[in-house]
Every structure is written in C-alpha cells, then in structure tokens.
C-alpha cells in the first residue's frame, strides 16, 4: 500500500468505536474497556476462534493509539483534519486539492510534517499492546530405514514421533484449567517491557512475568507448571517415493510441530537409510550386478540368464573373447527416476577360476596350454624399446 493509502486507512479508522467508548472517554474508561475486550477475545482463551482473534488484534491496535495520551492527541488531530476535507489532498501536486503534509507542517509550526507525525503516532515510542502473531510450528527431523526393494518401488511407512506441543490440559495457556486469565500487571498486556540499554537508548524484551503471553493466571497449570508446553507422541503415515536414495532427505509439509496462535504446523524431514541388497547395488539411477561366468563362456561366447530387481530374468549375450570385468548395459532395468523413467542395469562379468579340477577338466586345460604354448602372454613385457 502507498503512503497515501496507509494515511487514509489510519485516518478512517474509528478506534473509539472499536473499544466501545465515546471520543471524550477518560483514560481509565478506555483502559477498562480495553481490558474487558482483550480478556474476552484473547487467542489463549479462544483457541481456533478466528473471528475473536481478529477482534483481539483490532482492539490491541486501537488501544495502542488512544490508550497513550500523546498518541491520542495526534490521532484526534489527524481525524479532525481528515474529516474536514483533507482526504482529497494527501498527495498534493498538480491534480488539485491541498497537501496534508504541508497542512500538518503548518499546524506543527514548521515541524517535520505528516511523515514525522505518522511515525510518532504509529511507529515510535513504547507500544502499550502488541497482538500475538500466529507462529509456525517447529520443523522436526527423524530417520527411517527401509529395504532396498522398497526404496526402488516406493513404500508407505509408519513413524512414531515425539515433539514439543501445546500442553494438552491447558491448551498452551499455562493456566490451570477452569481459571480465568487477567492482563499481565508488569507489561500491561504488551507482552514485552522496555529496558535501558545505556545512555539514551532502550530496547524491548519479552516480559519476564508473562513470558510474552500478555495474560497471566493466578494458578499455573499443574501439568506443565505454567509453561504452556508439553511433549506430544503421535503416529503418522509417511509415503516414501519410488527411487529414493540412501541418505536422501524427504520433506513432508505440515507434519512437524504444532503452530501457535493459529499458525501452521511445521514440516517433517525424514532422512532415509536404505539397507543393502544381497546382489544388487546402486550407482546414481542405475543398478549394478556382478555376473559370474566360466572361462569357456568368456572364451567361446554364450547366452546366459541374469536376474532383474522385481522383474523377470533377461538374456545376456556374452560375445566370444569377453575379458574379465567387462560391463554390459540392460536398458530400462535400473532405478526409477524423478521424471518416472528408469535407469539401466549394469552387469559386470567376473570370470571364475575353478579351485579344484577333476581329471577330465585338468586334461582339457593341459591340452589348451599345449595348444597356446607358442603364444606366451607376457612376451611383450620383455621387448626392447623406450
């Protein structure tokens, strides 16, 4: 909203009407009316009642101005000027009308004009009341361990959570159930107090008496000892998406700690731990598999069956002369990607050397040795050259 819009908005508000008092009401009458309305509409006394929460904010805003003698004087002057026709000339300029800023500057005897008055009235000084704003609940983090196959396919798991929450007996007010609160006498319902920071400086701090709640109870809640907080245990169902990686952090919106004063709940972060599989492993969006092959399969070539994760076996063609450690790619048999497609299965052959040979196998290997004796494998290691 522009400055002119803000000025008009404030000038048109009847804070006396909000508090239900006459314009010439005394300071005591205004305070009495405010306390009655604040007590009746306070969020702590009316959890979940949005209409009363809004009424409480309006009452606090009104008392912030007309409950202070200096601010009330300036507010009355502003209302008088606005009602006399100043609303047509907030901006001044070539469009006609007059400039309210100039008028106020003249009225103030050459002072800072509307900007200074507006700042003094609504931004400066000690505020007598400040409505408690809705606060988002705390984020919560937990760890869940799932199986390798569940990580590939996705799974719904049950989580048992314990987190900080409003006290179940007093609903977060801190007062003994059945008792009525009253305005904090130390901060007069502001929720904070002004303390000296040395010299001419001062700062606001949370009221030590009410803890910023603005209301106090003569008898604290016996369950939470007046803190308004407690521990909440609950179970929730969480969906872990397909293709989740080990160590990945999943965010579940609105599943964290409860909010305060009507604020939204925080988020739940689930760190996923994936148990290793007996034969499969993962590399990015691909699955990996080590496939044992015999010497003759690698030398002569073969067609062998290999498993896939959760699917039917596929046939892998091993060309003649395949070396140990060669990797073959099977398209679309890997992990599920975020776009719904699938990675590949990477099958690496591992040539097996038998530890024990029977007589027939030994004779065959010896015959092979004799047949290849004229072509020693390591001859190139002894060739001269740089």
N, C-alpha and C positions, 0 to 999 in steps of 0.2 A: 504494500500500500504506500502511496506517495505521502510526503509530509503533510500536504493539504488534506488528504484523506484521513490521516491519523488525527489531525487537529479537529476536523469536523466530527469525527467519530467520538472523540472525548467530549467535545463541546455539547453534543446532542444527548449524552448520557445523563440521566437524572439519578444521581447517586442517593439523593434523599429518598426518592421513591423506592429505590432498591432496598433501602434499610427500613422503609415504612415509617419515616419520621417527617416532620414539617421542616421547611427550609430554615426556620428560626429556632429549631430544636437546640437545647443546651448540649454541651459536651457530654454530660452524664447521661442524658437521654439517648444520644447517639451510641455511646458505649454500651448501654443496657440493651438497646435494640440489636446491636451487632452481636453481642454475646449470645443472646437468645437465638438468633438466626444461625449463627455459627455452630452452636451446640446441636440444633435441630437438623442441620444439613451436613455436618462434618462427615467425610468419607469413612472414617473409622466407625462411626455409629450407623452408617448406611451402606454397607458393602454391596456392590452390584447395582445400586440405585443411581443411574446416570443423571437423571433429572436433578436429584438433590446435590450430586457432585457439582453440576454446572451452577446451581443456585449458590453453593458454597463459594465457588470462585467469584461469582458476581458480587456477593456480599463482602468478600475479602477485598476485592478491588475497590468497592465503594468506601469501605471503612479506611482503606489505605489513604484516601484523599480527605474525606470530610471528618475523619477521626483525628486529623492533625490540624491544629489551629492555623498555622501558616499556609499549609496547602489548601485548606478550606477557603481561606480568604482569596487566594489566587484563583481557585476554581470558581467561586462565586463571581469574581470579576470577569472571568472568561465567559461564563454563562450569560452574564448581563450583556457583554459586548456581542456575543453571538446572537442573542435574542433580539438585539436592536438593529440587526441587518448586516452584521459583519460577515455572515455566511456567504455573501455574494462576492467577497473580495479577498479570499485567502491568498491568492497569488498576486493580485495587483496587475500591473503591466498595461499593455495597450488595449486589453479587452474590456476596459471599463471597470467600474466599481472602485473600491479603495483597498489599500493594503493593510491587513490586520496587523502585520508585523510592525508597520510604521505607527499604527494607532497605539499599540501597546508600548512601543518605544516612547511615544509622546507622553502617554499616561504615566510611564515609569520615570519621566524626567530625563530622557536621553540614555536610558539603560540599554541592555542587550536585546530588547525586543522579545518577540514571541518565542524565539529559539531558546533564550535563557529561561523565560518563564515556564515554557513547556518542559525543559529539562529539570527545573527546580520542582515543578509540580508532580511529574510522573517518573522522573529518573533519579533524582538526587535525594539526599537525606536518608534518615532511617525509616524503613517501611514498618508500619505497625503490624501488618498481616501479610502473609505470603501463602497462597494456596499450595498445598502439596500436589506436585505434578505426578501423573501416572509414571511409574518406573518399570522398565523392562526387567524381567527376572534374570537370574544369573545363568550363564551358559554352563552346561555340565558335560564332562567327558568321561567315557568309560571304554573298556576294552572287551572285545568279543572274539572268541576263537571258533573258527568254522573249518569244515573239511575242504579238501582240495576240489572235489567234485561240486560241492555246494557253492564254492567261490566261482566256478565256471558257469553254473546254471542259475545262480541266484537262490536266495533262501530267506524265509521269514523266521526270525528268532525271537525268543522271549528274553527280556532284560529286566533284572531286578535292580531298581535304583533307590538310593538313599540320598536325599539332598535337603538343603535348608529351605524351609517353607514357613508361611504364617502359622502361628500356634493354632492347633485345631480347636482349642477350647475357647480362646478369646478372639479368634479370627484376626489376630495380628494387632489388636488394640493395646495389649499389655495390661488391660484392666480385668478385675475379677468379674466373671460372667454375672449379669444381673445388676451390676452397679452402673451409675451414670458418670460420664466424664465432666470435667469443667475446664475452663480456659486456664492454661498454664500461667501462674502468677508471676513467674520470673521473666518470661519473654512476652507476656500479654498476648499470647496466641500467634506470635510471629514465627515461631519455630527456630529462631536464632537470636543471639544477643550481640550487641556491638561492644567490642573491647578495644582499648587503646593499643596501638602498635608503636607508640613512641612519638613524641613531639605532637604535631597537629594531625597525624594520621591515625585512622581507626579501621577496623575490619570486622566483618561479620563472622561469627562462629556458631555452630549448632548449639542450641540451648542445652546445657548440661542437665537441666532438671527434667525436661520432657523428651530429650533425645531427638528433637526436631518434629515430634508428632503434633505439637501445638495444643494438645489436650492432655490432661493428666487425670489419673484415677487415685482416689484416696486409698483404695485397696488393690494391690497388684494381683495379677492372675497367678494363682498358686502353681499352675503347670509350668509356665515359662518364667516365673519370678519377675514378671513385668517387662521382659524383653520383647515380647510380641512375636518371637521366633521359636521354631521347633524343628525337629527332624521329621521328614516325610519319607516313608517307604512305599514304593509302588512298583507295579509290573507293567511293562508296555511291550507291544509287539512292534518289532522293527524289521523293515524289509531291506535286505542286503542285495543290491543289484547284481545281475549276472556280469561276470568278467572282473569282479573286484580283485585288486592286487593285495598281496601281503603288505601290511603296514599302511594301507590306504585309510584316509580319514573321511568318514561318511557323515554328512550334516543332515540332521532331522529337525526341521524348523518347528518351533513351538512345543518341543518335547523336553525342554530344560526346566529350570526352576520357575516357580510361580511368580508373576509380576505383583507389584504393589500399587494400591490406589487405582485399580482398574487397568494397570499396564499389562502389556502382552507377556506371555511366558518366554523364557529364554530358549536357546537351542540346545539340542543334544548332539554331541560329536562322538561317534563310535569309531575307535581305532580297530581295524580288522586284522586279526592274526590268522594266517592260513596254514593248516597242518600240511606237511609234505606228503606227496603221493608215493606209493610203492615203486612205480616205474616211470611215471610222467613227471616232468618238471616244466617250469615256465620261463620264457625269455621274451619280455615285452608282451606282445599279443600272440606269440607263437608258443606252441607246446613242443617240448623236446622229448625224444625217446632214443635210448641206446638199444640197437638190434644186434644180437649175436648171430654171426654167420660162420659157417665152416670154411676151411681152406678151399675145398673143392668148389663150393658155391661162389666164393670170391674169384677163383681162378677160371672156372668154366662158365660162370653165369648161372642165374636161377631166378625163379619167381617164388617169392615167399609171402606168407600172410603175416601182417602186423596188426596189433590192436589199435583202436581209436578210443578216446575218452567218451564213454557213454553212447557209442555208436557201434555199427557193425565193423568187423575187420576189413581191411583193404589189402589188395595185392600190390606188392612192391617188386618191381623188376630190377634185378641186380645184373648189370652187364658183365660179360667176361672180363677178367683182369681188374676188377674193382679193388682199389687199395684199402687198407685198414684206415678207418677214420673218415671215410667219405660220407657226406651228408646228403640225403635225398629229401626233397620237399613234396609234401602231400597237401595240395591246396584246400583251404576251407575247413580243415580239421583241427584248428587251433582254438584259442580263447575268443570269447565274444568281445567285440569292440564296442565303444560307446555309441557308434552310429548303427549298431545292430548287425554289422557284418562280422565275419570271423577271420582270425589269423590262420596260420598254416601249422602243419605238423612237420617238425624237422626230425627225420630219422637218421641217426648216425650208425653206420655199420661198425662192428667190432669183431675182427677175425679171431676165432677161437683156436688156440693151440692145445691139442689134447695132452693131458698129463700122462696118460697111460695108453699104449698101443697094443692091440692083440697081434698075433703072428701075421695074419693076413695084411693088416694095416701097415705093420712095420715093413713087410716085404714090399708093399706098394710104394712106401715112402723111400725106401732104399733104391728101388728101381728108378724113381723120379730123380734122386740125387745123381745116380749114374748118368741119366739122360741129360742132365743140365750141368755136368761137371766141366764141360768145355767153355761154359759161360759164367765164370765166377762173378758174383755180385759186387765184390769190393775191388775189382781190378782198377777202376778209375781213381781209387784213393791213392794209388802209387804211381800214377802217370806224372811225368816231369812237366813242369810249366810254372808260370808265375801265378 
